[in-house]
Amino acid sequence: MAVLVPGGAGYIGSHTVVELLNVGKDVIIIDNFSNSKPETLDNIRKITGKDFKFYEMDYADREKLEKVFEENKIEAVLNFASLKAVGESVKMPIDYYINNVSGVLVLLDVMKKYNVKKFVFSSSATVYGEENPIPYLESMPTGVATNPYGTTKIFIEQILKDIYVSDNEWDIAILRYFNPIGSHESGLLGEDPKGIPTNLMPYIVRVACGQLEKLYVFGDDYETPDGTGIRDFIHVVDLAKGHIKALDKLEKEGNGIFIYNLGTGKGYSVLELVNTFMETTGQKVPYEIIGRRPGDIAVSYANVDKAKEELGWVAEKDLKEMCQDSWNYIVKSK
Ligand code: UFG
């Protein structure tokens, strides 16, 4: 029995595939390389010394997807095939709703047809919206997202809840990611967005290696100790390991829909991250403070008790390792 991983060549998907192979799972990756590179697949093989099946296709192509389910014995699906740029989603809402929402509906419908009912969904802290108090708890109501990307996550969470109500043979884990950064310690996997990055760490590394002149820090007038935004940065390898624990729970206990925050439970400010990056790597990151970015909230971090109690999972890597590993990947891939 294999685990199907749409989006397995992407940033979080590739790190999770490594962990799946490390625990001895058979893996099938689907990817259309819309925001990833074919070399990543070879790098996964290099890191793990293991092989997997690969289909180059759009995960929402029903005909091809059905073929994948016919050709393989699939026990569970971990879906990473999702568009994820907040700003882009504001400009291209239709693309986001088609890819993220319609796409996942095709996937879930095909899963149902082939009686595969274990599903791990990549959600986001963004579903907590602006109203909930910090730290975020899984039991809080989801809020209103400030952009179409966030709305797709809220919609899909609701769709999954409805599916479970209709048929409680489904085993579903909804994982709400906080701010994943860092990369595999080998430096062979990492985040390399096409075009100018919009997320903080990818922008920092491009400044550090001289591809961009300086970092623009969006606002220093938030109600935080240094005035800059605070986020729960989590090492992507810790995040990937959280998926293994969630899948374990679905396999052993099953029959339920479970929601977990995947974060460290600690918040660091934008300037703390920039300074830790400079100290750890010895690289300079010139920056300029400019106005707030529309849609940003001041502070976001997780309560991580539920994942600890129910999954036995805690994030282990600290901010320095996150910075060092993000930088290693850039050094190695240049
Ligand atoms: N920031 C800057 N300059 C930049 C980029 C970011 O100062 O060039 C600041 C932001 O203002 C924010 C912090 O760095 O305070 C983190 O910003 P990111 O864009 O890296 O991350 P966000 O917290 O805005 O977004 C992330 C994910 C989304 C997710 C969201 C909510 O990228 O997918 O968290 O959980 F929806």
Boltz pocket constraint, residues with backbone or C-beta under 6 A from the ligand:
constraints:
  - pocket:
      binder: B
      contacts: [[A, 84], [A, 86], [A, 124], [A, 125], [A, 126], [A, 127], [A, 150], [A, 177], [A, 178], [A, 179], [A, 197], [A, 198], [A, 199], [A, 200], [A, 201], [A, 203], [A, 215], [A, 216], [A, 217], [A, 218], [A, 219], [A, 228], [A, 229], [A, 230], [A, 231], [A, 270], [A, 293], [A, 296], [A, 297], [A, 298], [A, 300]]
      max_distance: 6.0
